[in-house]
Amino acid sequence: MMKGSIICLMSITLFFQGYSQSDTIYSVVRDTIPKDSASVIPPFAAETKIVLNKKEQIYTLKPGVDIQIIAVGTVFSLYAFTVIYDKAPSTAEEINSLKVSDINSFDRWSIYPYKDETHLISAIQFHASIPLPFIMFLITKDTRQDFWKLSFLYWETLSITGLFGAGAPYFIDRHRPYTYTSETPMEKRMTPNAKNSAFSGHVEVVAASTFFIAKVYSDYYPEKKLMMFSLASVATGGMAYLRLMQGMHFPSDIVIGAAIGTLSGILVPHFHKTKSTKAPALGIMPYSTGDINGLVLTYKFNK
């Protein structure tokens, strides 16, 4: 082939990108560039290295909205908690008038007496789940760098769960399952807290905490997605089982609590996630080697 002739070389290079998302933007640079312009190494044949350009933020805060949500949720929750645990106690006549037949068919089967030992286990799990995200985000490097931002988002998650978790028993008096059985001491059945069945705040908080962790870790470390969501499901399911078996909540209370906690834990970080910066799918690169000069057409498939 005659030296100096220009041949337009069109080749398609397919780059497959995985399902996982990256939290950094990278560029490929040449290690060396030959001084001899007559013989230029093609871009894809040269030795390359990955250079970190900058850190891409996983989440972006929205102070104008976030602060209002946190303020409303936190203030109302603190106020509502002082009310729901200070309700007027039930009388013995009110307790004796409760009938299992008045419970809806979905919840009717779940009448269990109160159990102190089960309550202790669920209390430990409940209180441990609240600081768990703070601890988890200090363990790994990337989440540790964004600790305060993640803590702010977690606070917003808790404020939303508190808004619903404290709001339901604030407006609704629903006797817990253990009040319907004589196996529970009458003194326990008459307490103000015995009317706070709607809905399961323990399940809600555990779901919010663990699914928040699962969502954040799956955004920072996509390869951990299955594991983290599985652990969150197990933790939430375990708390649901404990609250059911100790007669604290009906199945409908548990389902609602789990749903709100799970949605809060997932959607708060989801709505704050920064849109990923992606390279153009179609690109053209110059190509030159020896006597051959031309262009390389590249196309990148994104899932």
Buried (B, 14 or more C-beta within 10 A) or exposed (E): EEEEEEEEBEEEEEEEEEEEBBBEBEEEEEEEEEEEEEEBBBBEEBEEEEEEEEEBEBBEBEEEEBEEBBEEBBEBBEEBBEEBEEBEBBEEEBBEEBEEEEBEEEBBEBBBBBBEEBBEBBEEBBEEBBEBBEEBBEEEEBBEEBEEBBEBBBBBBBBBBBBBBBBBBBEEBBBBBBBBBEEBEEEBBBBBBBBBBBBBBBBBBBBBBBBBBBBBBBBBBBEBBEEBBEBBBEBBBBBBBBBBBBBBBBBBBBBBBBBBBBBBBBBBBEBBBEEEEEEEEEEEEEBBBEBBBBBBBBEBEEE
